Amino acid sequence: DQQVKQNSPSLSVQEGRISILNCDYTNSMFDYFLWYKKYPAEGPTFLISISSIKDKNEDGRFTVFLNKSAKHLSLHIVPSQPGDSAVYFCAASAGGGSYIPTFGRGTSLIVHP
Amino acid sequence: DSGVTQTPKHLITATGQRVTLRCSPRSGDLSVYWYQQSLDQGLQFLIHYYNGEERAKGNILERFSAQQFPDLHSELNLSSLELGDSALYFCASSLGTHAAEKLFFGSGTQLSVL
């Protein structure tokens, strides 16, 4: 039973355009959401996060939106650059004893020059 | 460079064998997590240690075991290996155990069981 779902295995975008990566979750106890980026032959690296008390968090070209009622979050990258080509993982965790992050299967983003 | 070191980077072995994966966390981090990534699968949580103590277990098989040593490095032991154990194994570290903490990942150990 996947508690964190990234339903799009891959996404292809033109350089300069917006990339939107989606993530859905089923556990209403989740209150922290993190995005990680992974290049080939490297481990995932933290990109941006959001807590459930917010609906938007921005860091440079990266913005994460959270819709708690829909149990949905999205990562927007504007403008997309070829160096953004990577696998993006969505992760969620809860306070208390459920602090272990649960990861989605990832979305492979390819940004074409 | 995340500061987390995993060795070896690649491991090729045969079914029925036993291997040990090693992880050195980032300086100052007390938490070590182990994750498994199989083909087309996300990162599956295996086990978590904090300051030498096991704190949480995920989908870890009984054939697998781990420990965290006093110097905070951790080892993941995989025994009676099967073909299906072939995967990328990641170690990650963090300072503590708060749900909002970001994890710092090593570059992984690619295990191939033939």
Interface residues (C-beta under 8 A of the other chain):
Chain A: Q2 V4 Q6 P9 D31 Y32 L34 Y36 A41 E42 G43 P44 T45 F46 S49 S51 F89 A91 S93 A94 G95 G96 G97 S98 Y99 I100 P101 T102 F103 G104 R105 G106
Chain B: S2 V4 Q6 Y33 Y35 D40 Q41 G42 L43 Q44 F45 H48 A56 G58 F90 A92 T97 H98 A99 A100 E101 K102 L103 F104 F105 G106 S107 G108
